[in-house]
Every structure is written in C-alpha cells, then in structure tokens.
C-alpha cells in the first residue's frame, strides 16, 4: 500500500483512522456500485494470477465492488487472456494495470500487498508459499492443492510467516450460511441434535474448454509451467496430476459445510465413483458416506456429484431431532419444524425476526396412498429465514465478493478471516481420503484425529 503519512504515525494506525468504511461495517442495504471502483484511503494493492473464467470474475465482478482493493497487475501464462483482462479493465474502469506471464517477475516489479490466485490447483502451493515468504497476503481459490502434502505446507507457511491465507470456499462468507450457523445452530440449537447431512451437486455435463484462435498457443513455451498437452492447459481439472476432479472442484464446497455445521470432521469415509460417462482421468460421478462423532453425538454425511442431469440442482440438507433445513447459494432454501414439536416452541424465532412461517400446515389429516395401507407421516411445517437479525456483520453481497471483501478488510485489519488455510486444510484431508476411497474401488478409509492437525 502507498500513502503519505507522518512518520510518527504507523501505517496501520493510519488505515484504522482514515478508512472510510470503518470497522465492524454492517451493510443493511444492498451495496451500490458505481461505474468505477470507489475510493477509500490506503487501498490494498492486489494482483490477480490467472485470467480465465474465475479470474475474470475476480477482476471484473468482485474487485470493483470492494472499496479497499486496488488492482495493479494481472498474470497469466496465456498472453491473450492477460492482455484482454488488462485492456478491458482500463476501458471499463479507467484504471491501468500491468500484465505479466511470469509470477516471480511480477512480484519483483510490483509493490503488492496481496495476490489472488485463480490458477490450476497444482500451482496453488508454489505460488502461495512464494508470495507469503515474500511478505504478501494470499487469497487462493479452492482446492488448496491437488495433493494433501502441498495443502499442509500452505497452512504451515501461513502459520510460520504470519501472513493471511484465505481459501476461496465462498459459502463461509455467505450471509445465509453464516446466519444459520451462528444464530440457528450455535445460539438457538433450533434443530436439536443434527444427525444427518445430505448434499448433491447436479449438472448435465462436464464443462470443457477449447483454445480460441487468438490464444496462439505455443505448447513448448507452456511446458515449463507443467502442461504437457494443449488440453491440459484448458481442462486441467480432468487430469489427476493437475487437479482433483469433481470431488475437489464441487464436492469440497459442500462437504466443508457438513464439517462446519456439524462442528466435526469425519473419522471414516466410504466412497465410490466412475469416469465412464465422459471418459476422463478423474471420476465424473461419485458418492460418499462420511461418519462423524459430533459434540452432540454420532452423525452421517451422504454426498453425491452427478454429471448427467441438472435435476434437483445444488443443495445441502441437514436433519435434526426437532427440525431440518435445506440450504443453498441460490433458491430453494427452506426450514422445517417437526410436527411433533409444538408451534409455540418456534414462535420465539418468529418473534425475534429470524423466521417467517411459510404456510399453515399444522392441521393435517393422514391419508392412505392407494390401497397399500401405508399412511403418510404428518408433514413438517415450513419456514424460511426472514432477516439476518442480531448478526454482527451482514455483507449483503454475492458470496464470492463477500469472501474476497472479508480478505481485503482482514489485510486492512478491520476484520478477521472467515476461512483461513488451517481450517480449510481439515476439509482438504477428508476430500483426499475420498479420493483414496474412490481410487481403491469403494474402500473404507479411517481418518485419525492427528491427520487433521497442521
């Protein structure tokens, strides 16, 4: 960061005194975005490494909405990507940024405070470690790495250097997820003992990319960056030595929520998968069962990735003694009270502004289904979250923006990280145990408590 301040005043003191956003910001209304990045005192100088789909999201959809972030450079091994990002940013926001192919050259030449890594998984560890050891803070997209050894090293270097390393599982900064965890689960214990978590990510095909003519790929030049074929450059997630496939790419988001809401990590995993649908190296379809010992008792997690149908979409469902809920980043969120739980018990949550009753289903008469003699059980009563009442922080931003905002404000010492590398590493452990189980043909894998330690 660069600013003219009196020598007698420390840089951090200046940040805290002059930051226009203030500490403990609560955004009660949607954040209004102007055509150009808003100005605040003492911005964080940021470089984005990787200008593909996710990188462009950071550059054009996230950073311009974060007052404390100042984009100064972009980096990508494909010239057309980095130059396009550079030129478009200048045109759209009137701000010039520098572009680089080589990560180390960029660190040498630029006065950076932080880097945002949206590179392939196998580059996350070297880039993160290099940046932290050179005094920079790091925001790194998930997964931490394509192997558990490198993920652990990232967490260890974060602790050794004292630099911030936030991992990009953005649900950790999603207002609805944070409210559900902090208020409904931790404070109110509204659902009783959680016994099950069920999640799916359904999509109709594996997304693959093809090079554009303007990319002008020189494979011999890209081989020094670890790519052996052109397809690896664009579809690295499908290769075991470069990425983690659907389990790391998609499942890790949702299984991390299992771990978060259970306040525990699995001690046993069973998993199976196949790559028969698209024929890639990595499994394109998988299912796993995870066994937990939570603070409240035993629990089970059941998770699936489905790659041939979008039906049902993406969701996590939690079931407890007194109620259940379905939670997603999109639509379809719903909270249920078990019919045996008196309505009066949950009325206090309505009175507090936490919930709104979605319909009067309490009066219900069981009926026979055909002539089978099987009777339906009484349905659960449906609710939804009304307001993020009593929260110390409401971002009111899209999750990716909120998660990066939390990182930037943590660099400025106005917040603490919502999801650092040490916490993320624990979820990475069980993700790679799932890989191990799949590769073992459905093996049962035990996880020792010591394996979760950094």
LINBELTA-V33363 format. One record per pair of residues at least 24 apart in sequence whose ideal C-beta (glycine too) atoms are under 10 Angstrom apart, sorted by the first residue. I is the first residue (numbers start at 1). GAP is how many residues later the second one is. Records with the same first field share a line. If there is no record, write none. Layout:
I=GAP ; GAP
This chain:
1=40 ; 41 ; 42 ; 43 ; 44 ; 67 ; 69 ; 110 ; 111 ; 112 ; 113 ; 410 ; 411
2=40 ; 41 ; 43 ; 68 ; 109 ; 111
3=38 ; 39 ; 40
5=36 ; 37
11=31
12=30 ; 400 ; 401
13=400
14=27 ; 28
15=25 ; 26 ; 27 ; 28 ; 29 ; 53 ; 396 ; 397 ; 398 ; 399
16=26 ; 396 ; 397 ; 398
17=24 ; 25
18=24
19=24 ; 48 ; 49 ; 390 ; 393 ; 394 ; 395
20=47 ; 48
21=45 ; 46 ; 47 ; 384 ; 388 ; 391 ; 393
22=392
23=386 ; 389 ; 390 ; 391 ; 392
24=368 ; 369 ; 390 ; 391
25=42 ; 368 ; 369 ; 370 ; 380 ; 384 ; 389 ; 390
26=362 ; 365 ; 366 ; 367 ; 368 ; 369 ; 370
27=148 ; 366 ; 367 ; 368 ; 369 ; 370 ; 375 ; 378
28=360 ; 366 ; 368
29=365 ; 367
30=366 ; 367
31=34 ; 35 ; 36 ; 364 ; 365 ; 366 ; 367 ; 370 ; 371 ; 374
32=33
33=28 ; 31 ; 32 ; 364 ; 368
34=30 ; 31 ; 59
35=29 ; 57 ; 58 ; 59
36=28 ; 56 ; 57 ; 58 ; 59
37=26 ; 27 ; 28 ; 29 ; 30 ; 31 ; 32 ; 33 ; 34 ; 56 ; 57 ; 58
38=26 ; 27 ; 28 ; 29 ; 30 ; 31
39=28 ; 31
40=26 ; 27 ; 28 ; 29 ; 30 ; 372
41=26 ; 27 ; 371
42=26 ; 28 ; 71 ; 370
43=24 ; 25 ; 26 ; 27 ; 28 ; 29 ; 70 ; 365 ; 369
44=24 ; 25 ; 26 ; 27 ; 28 ; 68 ; 69 ; 70 ; 93 ; 363 ; 364 ; 365 ; 366 ; 367 ; 368
45=24 ; 25 ; 26 ; 27 ; 28 ; 65 ; 66 ; 67 ; 68 ; 69 ; 70 ; 91 ; 366
46=24 ; 25 ; 26 ; 27 ; 28 ; 51 ; 64 ; 66 ; 67 ; 68 ; 69 ; 70 ; 90 ; 91 ; 93 ; 358 ; 361 ; 362 ; 365
47=24 ; 25 ; 26 ; 27 ; 28 ; 50 ; 51 ; 53 ; 56 ; 59 ; 60 ; 63 ; 65 ; 66 ; 67 ; 68 ; 69 ; 70 ; 84 ; 89
48=24 ; 25 ; 26 ; 27 ; 28 ; 34 ; 37 ; 41 ; 49 ; 67 ; 68 ; 69 ; 70 ; 71 ; 91
49=24 ; 25 ; 26 ; 27 ; 28 ; 33 ; 51 ; 54 ; 57 ; 58 ; 66 ; 67 ; 68 ; 69 ; 70 ; 74 ; 75 ; 78 ; 82 ; 89 ; 91 ; 92
50=24 ; 25 ; 26 ; 27 ; 28 ; 31 ; 32 ; 35 ; 66 ; 67 ; 68 ; 69 ; 70 ; 73 ; 77 ; 91
51=24 ; 25 ; 26 ; 27 ; 29 ; 30 ; 31 ; 32 ; 33 ; 34 ; 35 ; 37 ; 48 ; 67 ; 68
52=24 ; 26 ; 29 ; 33 ; 66 ; 67 ; 68 ; 157 ; 181 ; 182
53=65 ; 154 ; 156
54=62 ; 63 ; 64 ; 65 ; 87 ; 114 ; 346
55=26 ; 27 ; 30 ; 61 ; 62 ; 63 ; 64 ; 86
56=25 ; 28 ; 29 ; 32 ; 33 ; 62
57=61 ; 341 ; 343 ; 344 ; 347
58=27 ; 58 ; 59 ; 60 ; 81 ; 83 ; 110 ; 342 ; 343 ; 346
59=26 ; 27 ; 29 ; 30 ; 33 ; 34 ; 38 ; 57 ; 59
60=25 ; 28 ; 29 ; 32 ; 33
61=337 ; 339 ; 340 ; 343
62=54 ; 77 ; 108 ; 335 ; 336 ; 338 ; 339 ; 340 ; 341 ; 342 ; 343 ; 346
63=26 ; 30 ; 53 ; 338 ; 341 ; 342 ; 345
64=25 ; 28 ; 29 ; 31 ; 337
65=332 ; 333 ; 335 ; 336 ; 337 ; 339 ; 340
66=331 ; 335 ; 336 ; 338 ; 339 ; 340 ; 341 ; 342 ; 343
67=338 ; 341 ; 342
68=337 ; 339 ; 340 ; 341 ; 343 ; 344 ; 346
69=44 ; 45 ; 47 ; 335 ; 336 ; 338 ; 339 ; 340 ; 342 ; 343
70=25 ; 27 ; 42 ; 43 ; 44 ; 338
71=24 ; 25 ; 26 ; 45
72=24 ; 25 ; 26 ; 34 ; 38 ; 39 ; 40 ; 41
73=24 ; 25 ; 26 ; 27 ; 33 ; 34 ; 36 ; 37 ; 38 ; 39 ; 42
74=24 ; 25 ; 26 ; 32 ; 42
75=24 ; 25 ; 26 ; 27 ; 28 ; 30 ; 31 ; 32 ; 35 ; 40 ; 42 ; 44 ; 52
76=24 ; 25 ; 27 ; 42 ; 43
77=24 ; 25 ; 26 ; 42 ; 43 ; 46 ; 140 ; 144 ; 145 ; 147 ; 148 ; 149 ; 150 ; 156
78=133 ; 134 ; 136 ; 137 ; 138 ; 139 ; 140 ; 143 ; 144 ; 147 ; 155 ; 156
79=135 ; 136 ; 137 ; 138 ; 139 ; 142
80=131 ; 132 ; 133 ; 134 ; 135 ; 136 ; 137
81=131 ; 133 ; 134
83=131
84=130
101=120 ; 121 ; 124
102=122 ; 123
103=24 ; 27 ; 28 ; 122
104=26 ; 30
107=24 ; 27 ; 28 ; 29
108=26
112=24 ; 25
113=24 ; 295 ; 298 ; 299
114=24 ; 25 ; 49 ; 50 ; 52 ; 293 ; 294 ; 296 ; 297
115=24 ; 25
116=24 ; 25 ; 50 ; 52 ; 288 ; 291 ; 292
117=24 ; 48 ; 50 ; 51
118=50
119=106 ; 117
120=26 ; 105 ; 106 ; 107 ; 112 ; 113 ; 116 ; 117 ; 119 ; 122 ; 123
121=24 ; 25 ; 26 ; 29 ; 30 ; 115 ; 116 ; 121 ; 122 ; 123 ; 124 ; 127 ; 128
122=24 ; 25 ; 28 ; 103 ; 104 ; 105 ; 114 ; 117 ; 119 ; 120 ; 121 ; 122
123=102 ; 103 ; 113 ; 119
124=26 ; 27 ; 30 ; 43
125=24 ; 25 ; 26 ; 27 ; 28 ; 29 ; 32
126=24 ; 27 ; 28 ; 100
127=27
128=25 ; 26 ; 27 ; 29 ; 30 ; 35 ; 37 ; 39 ; 293
129=24 ; 25 ; 27 ; 28 ; 29 ; 31 ; 32 ; 36
130=27
131=26 ; 30 ; 32 ; 34
132=25 ; 26 ; 28 ; 29 ; 30 ; 31 ; 32 ; 33 ; 289
133=24 ; 27 ; 28 ; 30
134=27 ; 29
135=26 ; 27 ; 28
136=25 ; 27 ; 28 ; 275
137=24 ; 25 ; 26 ; 27 ; 28 ; 29 ; 270 ; 271 ; 273 ; 274 ; 280
138=25 ; 26 ; 27 ; 28 ; 29 ; 269 ; 283
139=25 ; 26 ; 27 ; 28 ; 29 ; 264 ; 265 ; 267 ; 268 ; 269 ; 271 ; 272 ; 278
140=25 ; 26 ; 27 ; 28 ; 267 ; 281 ; 284
141=26 ; 27 ; 28 ; 29 ; 259
142=25 ; 26 ; 27 ; 28 ; 102 ; 106 ; 107 ; 108 ; 110 ; 111 ; 114 ; 277 ; 282 ; 285 ; 286 ; 289
143=24 ; 25 ; 26 ; 94 ; 100 ; 101 ; 104 ; 105 ; 106 ; 108 ; 109 ; 110 ; 281 ; 284 ; 285 ; 288 ; 289
144=24 ; 25 ; 100 ; 104 ; 108 ; 277 ; 280 ; 281 ; 283 ; 284 ; 287
145=98 ; 99 ; 103 ; 280 ; 283 ; 287
146=90 ; 91 ; 93 ; 94 ; 95 ; 96 ; 97 ; 98 ; 99 ; 102 ; 286 ; 289
147=93 ; 94 ; 97 ; 281 ; 285 ; 288
148=277 ; 280 ; 281 ; 283 ; 284 ; 285 ; 287 ; 288 ; 303
149=283
150=278
151=270 ; 273 ; 274 ; 275 ; 276 ; 277 ; 278 ; 280 ; 281 ; 303
152=269 ; 270 ; 273 ; 276 ; 277 ; 299 ; 301 ; 302
153=268 ; 272 ; 301
154=267 ; 268 ; 270 ; 271 ; 274 ; 300
155=265 ; 266 ; 267 ; 268 ; 269 ; 270 ; 271 ; 273 ; 298 ; 299
156=265 ; 266 ; 269 ; 298
157=264
158=259 ; 262 ; 263 ; 264 ; 266 ; 267 ; 296
159=261 ; 262 ; 263 ; 295
163=248 ; 258
164=243 ; 246 ; 247 ; 252 ; 253 ; 256 ; 257
165=242 ; 252 ; 254 ; 255 ; 256 ; 257 ; 259
166=237 ; 238 ; 240 ; 241 ; 242 ; 244 ; 245 ; 251 ; 252 ; 253 ; 254 ; 255 ; 257 ; 258
167=85 ; 89 ; 236 ; 240 ; 250 ; 251 ; 252 ; 253 ; 254 ; 255 ; 256 ; 257 ; 258 ; 260 ; 261
168=85 ; 231 ; 232 ; 235 ; 236 ; 239 ; 251 ; 256
169=83 ; 84 ; 85 ; 86 ; 87 ; 88 ; 91 ; 230 ; 234 ; 249 ; 250 ; 254 ; 255 ; 258
170=83 ; 159 ; 228 ; 229 ; 230 ; 231 ; 232 ; 233 ; 234 ; 236 ; 248 ; 249
171=82 ; 83 ; 85 ; 86 ; 89 ; 145 ; 156 ; 157 ; 158 ; 228 ; 232 ; 247 ; 248
172=81 ; 84 ; 85 ; 88 ; 227 ; 230 ; 231 ; 234 ; 245 ; 246 ; 247 ; 248 ; 251 ; 252
173=220 ; 222 ; 224 ; 225 ; 226 ; 227 ; 228 ; 229 ; 230 ; 231 ; 232 ; 233 ; 234 ; 244 ; 245 ; 246
174=83 ; 153 ; 154 ; 155 ; 221 ; 223 ; 224 ; 225 ; 226 ; 228 ; 229 ; 244
175=210 ; 213 ; 216 ; 218 ; 219 ; 220 ; 221 ; 222 ; 224 ; 227
176=151 ; 152 ; 153 ; 157 ; 209 ; 212 ; 223
177=80 ; 83 ; 84 ; 139 ; 150 ; 151 ; 152 ; 156 ; 222
178=82 ; 210 ; 213 ; 214 ; 215 ; 216 ; 217 ; 224 ; 240
179=175 ; 206 ; 208 ; 209 ; 210 ; 211 ; 212 ; 215
180=77 ; 80 ; 81 ; 138 ; 145 ; 147 ; 153 ; 155 ; 174 ; 205 ; 208
181=76 ; 79 ; 80 ; 82 ; 146
182=206 ; 208 ; 209 ; 210 ; 211
183=166 ; 169 ; 171 ; 202 ; 205 ; 206 ; 207 ; 208
184=77 ; 139 ; 141 ; 151 ; 165 ; 170 ; 171 ; 201
185=75 ; 76 ; 77 ; 78 ; 133 ; 135 ; 140
186=75 ; 77
187=167 ; 203
188=158 ; 160 ; 161 ; 164 ; 166
189=107 ; 131 ; 133
190=130 ; 132 ; 133 ; 135 ; 145 ; 147 ; 151 ; 155 ; 156 ; 158 ; 159 ; 164 ; 165 ; 193
191=70 ; 127 ; 128 ; 129 ; 130 ; 131 ; 132 ; 133 ; 134 ; 144 ; 145 ; 146 ; 147 ; 150
192=104 ; 127 ; 128 ; 129 ; 130 ; 131 ; 132 ; 146 ; 149
193=101 ; 102 ; 103 ; 104 ; 105 ; 106 ; 126 ; 127 ; 128 ; 129
194=64 ; 67 ; 68 ; 69 ; 70 ; 98 ; 100 ; 101 ; 102 ; 103 ; 105 ; 124 ; 125 ; 126 ; 127 ; 129 ; 130 ; 131
195=67 ; 97 ; 99 ; 101 ; 102 ; 103 ; 104 ; 105 ; 123 ; 124 ; 125 ; 126 ; 129
196=62 ; 66 ; 103 ; 104 ; 105 ; 106 ; 121 ; 122 ; 123 ; 124 ; 128
197=57 ; 58 ; 60 ; 61 ; 62 ; 64 ; 65 ; 93 ; 95 ; 102 ; 103 ; 104 ; 105 ; 106 ; 119 ; 120 ; 121 ; 122
198=56 ; 60 ; 102 ; 103 ; 104 ; 105 ; 106 ; 117 ; 118 ; 119 ; 120 ; 121 ; 126 ; 128
199=51 ; 52 ; 54 ; 55 ; 56 ; 58 ; 59 ; 89 ; 102 ; 103 ; 104 ; 105 ; 106 ; 115 ; 116 ; 117 ; 118 ; 119 ; 128 ; 129
200=50 ; 51 ; 54 ; 87 ; 102 ; 103 ; 104 ; 105 ; 106 ; 111 ; 112 ; 113 ; 114 ; 115 ; 116 ; 117
201=45 ; 48 ; 49 ; 50 ; 52 ; 53 ; 102 ; 103 ; 104 ; 105 ; 106 ; 111 ; 112 ; 113 ; 114 ; 115
202=48 ; 102 ; 103 ; 104 ; 105 ; 106 ; 107 ; 108 ; 109 ; 110 ; 111 ; 112 ; 113
203=43 ; 47 ; 81 ; 102 ; 103 ; 104 ; 105 ; 106 ; 107 ; 110 ; 111
204=102 ; 103 ; 104 ; 105 ; 106 ; 107
205=72 ; 73 ; 79 ; 102 ; 103 ; 104 ; 105
206=29 ; 31 ; 32 ; 39 ; 40 ; 43 ; 69 ; 71 ; 72 ; 73 ; 74 ; 76 ; 78 ; 79 ; 101 ; 102
207=28 ; 30 ; 42 ; 100
208=26 ; 27 ; 29 ; 30 ; 70 ; 72
209=24 ; 25 ; 26 ; 27
210=24 ; 25
235=45
237=43 ; 44 ; 45
238=37 ; 40 ; 41 ; 42 ; 43 ; 44 ; 46
239=41 ; 42 ; 43
240=40 ; 41 ; 42 ; 195 ; 199
241=40
242=39 ; 40
243=38 ; 39
244=38 ; 184 ; 187 ; 188 ; 190 ; 191
245=28 ; 30 ; 35 ; 36 ; 37 ; 38 ; 39 ; 41 ; 60 ; 190 ; 193
246=27 ; 29 ; 34 ; 36 ; 37 ; 38 ; 39 ; 40 ; 58 ; 59 ; 60 ; 61
247=24 ; 26 ; 35 ; 36 ; 39 ; 41 ; 56 ; 58 ; 184 ; 185 ; 187 ; 188 ; 190 ; 191
248=34 ; 180 ; 183 ; 184 ; 186 ; 187
249=33 ; 56
250=36 ; 53 ; 55 ; 57 ; 64
251=35 ; 36 ; 37 ; 52 ; 53 ; 54 ; 180 ; 183
252=172 ; 175 ; 176 ; 178 ; 179 ; 180 ; 182
253=61 ; 63 ; 76 ; 174
254=47 ; 49 ; 50 ; 51 ; 60 ; 61 ; 62 ; 73 ; 74
255=33 ; 35 ; 46 ; 48 ; 61 ; 172 ; 175 ; 176 ; 179
256=163 ; 167 ; 168 ; 170 ; 171 ; 172 ; 174 ; 175
257=44 ; 59 ; 61 ; 70 ; 170
258=32 ; 34 ; 41 ; 42 ; 43 ; 44 ; 45 ; 58 ; 60 ; 169 ; 172
259=31 ; 33 ; 35 ; 42 ; 164 ; 167 ; 168 ; 170 ; 171 ; 193
260=159 ; 163 ; 167
261=33 ; 38 ; 40 ; 55 ; 57 ; 64 ; 66
262=28 ; 30 ; 31 ; 32 ; 33 ; 34 ; 37 ; 38 ; 39 ; 56
263=29 ; 31 ; 32 ; 33
264=26 ; 28 ; 29 ; 30 ; 31 ; 32 ; 34 ; 35 ; 37 ; 162
265=25 ; 27 ; 28 ; 29 ; 161 ; 162 ; 164 ; 165 ; 182 ; 184 ; 186 ; 187
266=24 ; 25 ; 26 ; 27 ; 33 ; 34 ; 35 ; 161 ; 163 ; 164 ; 167 ; 168 ; 179 ; 180 ; 181 ; 186
267=24 ; 25 ; 26 ; 31 ; 163 ; 178 ; 179 ; 180 ; 181 ; 182 ; 184 ; 185
268=24 ; 25 ; 162 ; 165 ; 169 ; 176 ; 177 ; 178 ; 179
269=32 ; 34 ; 161 ; 162 ; 163 ; 164 ; 165 ; 166 ; 167 ; 168 ; 169 ; 174 ; 175 ; 176 ; 177 ; 178
270=32 ; 164 ; 167 ; 172 ; 173 ; 174 ; 175
271=32 ; 162 ; 163 ; 164 ; 165 ; 166 ; 167 ; 168 ; 169 ; 170 ; 171 ; 172 ; 173 ; 174
272=162 ; 165 ; 166 ; 168 ; 169 ; 170 ; 171
273=31 ; 32 ; 161 ; 162 ; 164 ; 165 ; 166 ; 168 ; 169
274=164
275=32 ; 163
277=29 ; 30 ; 31
278=29 ; 30
280=27
282=153 ; 156
283=24 ; 151 ; 152 ; 155 ; 156
284=24
286=148 ; 149 ; 151 ; 152
287=147 ; 151 ; 155
288=142 ; 143 ; 145 ; 146 ; 149 ; 150 ; 154 ; 157
289=145 ; 148 ; 155
290=140 ; 143 ; 144 ; 157
291=153 ; 155 ; 156
293=156
296=24 ; 25
297=24
301=129
303=131
322=24
323=57 ; 58 ; 60
324=56
325=58 ; 59 ; 60
327=58
329=69 ; 70 ; 71
333=51 ; 52
334=24 ; 46 ; 48 ; 49 ; 50 ; 51
335=45 ; 46 ; 47 ; 48 ; 49 ; 50
336=25 ; 43 ; 44 ; 45 ; 46 ; 47
337=24 ; 25 ; 43 ; 44 ; 45 ; 46
338=39 ; 40 ; 41 ; 42 ; 43
339=25 ; 38 ; 39 ; 40 ; 41 ; 42
340=37 ; 38 ; 40
341=39 ; 40
343=38
346=35 ; 37
349=34 ; 36 ; 37 ; 40
350=33 ; 36
352=34 ; 35 ; 37 ; 38
353=32 ; 33 ; 34 ; 35 ; 36 ; 37
354=29 ; 31 ; 32 ; 33 ; 34 ; 35 ; 36
355=28 ; 29 ; 30 ; 31 ; 32 ; 34
356=27 ; 28 ; 29 ; 30 ; 31
357=24 ; 25 ; 26 ; 27 ; 29
358=24 ; 25 ; 26
359=24
393=25
421=33
422=30 ; 31 ; 32
423=31
425=27 ; 28 ; 29
426=25 ; 26 ; 27 ; 28
427=25
428=24
429=24
